[in-house]
Each structure stands twice: as structure tokens, then as C-alpha cells.
Amino acid sequence: MFKEDEYLVLEDNVRHSYMSVVWSHKIQEKQADILTNYYKTLEIFRVVCATLISCGLISLIFTDQFIVKLITTFISFISAVISMLFKSFDTQKLITNHKNTANELLAIRNQFQLLLVDIKMKNKDKSELMKIYNNLIVQLDDIYRTAPNTTDKAVKRAKEALDVKKDNEFLDEEIDSNLPKSLRREEV
């Protein structure tokens, strides 16, 4: 079995890896949120532009004013730029990639948490715990290798979610309220 200090060394390293995954997961989630908002905003602009172009073209049937032609042409240009942005960056695919990576990180985060439980309980030997930890690190490296890039904005939003809003923290009362009575710590 492990000596006490060996458990502590392993626990410290697993805790560090766990927190790294918590951060990476939240950053990927926030990047997906940023891209989703960007996509929705551009889509709204595209619909508005299409509507204004239609109005401009219909008004040309009844009038032949240069300003109407100019405005309609300008709005048509903006609509074309938005369409090219959608095709060039494939925002929907980027959103999906960030969400998939976040889900993979969530799954491995849960595995790190279970490993921490095993370390605290001291119910596995050193070689078995190290084998589990090494396997998780290899899986994590694979996820990071294929993870899409994120922005500083996503990092800032993740920091706010984790440090200020405490996204990953739950009160015992919150947990108990979602469990059957037999699994609660305190009576709700």
C-alpha cells in the first residue's frame, strides 16, 4: 500500500488535473455560447436585410428614386457579406465542436472526481491508482489535441462563471432537494 505522503502527492496531482479539466470544460462551454450568440445575431441581421431588400425592390416598382436603389444595393451587399461569413467559418460546426469537446471534458472530469474518491478512501493500491491516473492523462491529452481553439473572451466568461457565480458549487440543501429521502444528508 501507499505511504501516507505518497497518497498526498498523488492526490495533489489529481486535484490539479481535475481543476484544469473544470476550467477547460467551462471555457469550451463559454466559447460555444459566444459563437451561438454571434450566429443568432448575424442570422437576425440577415433576415432584416432580406426584408429590407424586398421592401426596396417593391418600392422600385412604384418609384424610380436613386436613393432607394442605393440603399437597396448597400443592404444587399451587407446581406451577401453575412452569407459569406456563414459559409467561410461554418459557425454551426464550430459550435458543435466546442459543445462536443465540453461534453468529453465533462465525462473525464467525472472520472477524475471518482479517482479522487478512490484516493481519499485508500481502497486501491499504488499501482492501480497510478494506472488509472495515467490512463486519464492520456485520454485528456487526446481531447486537448483535437479541441477547437478558444478566445480570451471565453476565458474571461469562464472565470466569471467559476469564480464569481460559482457555477460548479452546490449547497447541501440543493443536492438534498434533488435526491430521494433515503439519500439525503438532512431532512428538507
Secondary structure, DSSP 4 states (H G I P E B T S, - for coil): ---HHHHHHHHHHHHHHHHHHHHHHHHHHHHHHHHHHHHHHHHHHHHHHHHHHHHHHHHHHH---HHHHHHHHHHHHHHHHHHHHHHHH-HHHHHHHHHHHHHHHHHHHHHHHHHHHHHHHT-S-HHHHHHHHHHHHHHHHHHHHHPPP--HHHHHHHHIIIIIS-TT---HHHHHHTS-GGG-SS--
